[in-house]
Amino acid sequence: MALQEIVEQELSAVCKSSEADWGTAVLMEVNTGEIKAISNLKYYPKIDDYMEGENHAVMGYEPGSVMKPISMMMALEDGIVRPGDYLTTGRSWAYAGGRPITDAHGVDGLTVAEVIERSSNIGMAKIITRKYGQQPGAFYSRLRGIGFLDNMHTGIGGEKRPRIDSVPNSSEGRVALSRMCYGYATEIPPLYTLSIYNAIANGGRYVRPRLVSRLIGPETDSVLPVTYIRDRICSEKNAEILRGMLTNVVWGDHGTGKRLRNDLVRIAGKTGTCYMIENGQYNTCLLYTSPSPRDA
């Protein structure tokens, strides 16, 4: 069965089971960035079924907690924390005069590795504000430096770049930073999130997603080389640590993705929930991003 057909069937099954308005799925090869399959399904009430819809993979949405591994990657690279460090968290944390940050299943404390497993908003905010709290605008500069805000030039129509604002070095900026680091107040296309997760699976090398790998014609027959947004955005060691954290999201005792366990393959990934404003009302959007661990 072709990969495209498999992706479409699996996306359809998930959309139906969750009664989603729409869903998007992208299958990308780790080493080359080749997009092997991409599917976008939308529910049409007139036929009471799902059919191909607009390409949500390249459109910007508030990503929620799937942003946390990106923030964690930078924290590990910057030496802000180590995986075994302990953080006091609790159920609520007020920062810089803003509305308290909460965790749905708060506990007294977590290790840094458990912040990803349990998807702790408080833990992630405490980690990032430890370094960037006094200069929140530097967080934006750090994301720009790793190439996350670059235009990918995939050739997919309607492709948008992530919108992550550079915030001022003020109390308002510190409050905004404490939310941005776990995915709120941002707009990120799923393809961009996938590209960073792919870099984690790829040992830190940030390969550019692509639709075309070869040109064949009467006068042309050429292989297009693999290109990189950045040759490396984290060390091999930190990529390995992050893969372990993402594996525990599914296989850890308190992982938020435990229901995705199966006997066929040991996957890793990250769950996320965000709230989108549509027609003046908040609607819930669920996301799941899954890189392939090298030892899977």
Secondary structure, DSSP 8 states (H G I E B T S, - for coil): --HHHHHHHHHHHHHHHHT-SEEEEEEE-TTT-BEEEEEEEEEETTTTEEEE---GGGS-B--GGGGHHHHHHHHHHTTS--TT-EEEEEEEE--TTS--EEEEEEEEEEEHHHHHHTT-HHHHHHHHHHHHSS-THHHHHHHHHTTTTS------TT----B-----SSHHHHHHHHHHTTT-S-BB-HHHHHHHHHHHHTTT-EE--BS-SEEESSS-EEE----EEES-SS-HHHHHHHHHHHHHHHHSTT-TTGGG--SS-----EEEEEEEEETTEEEEEEEEE----TT-
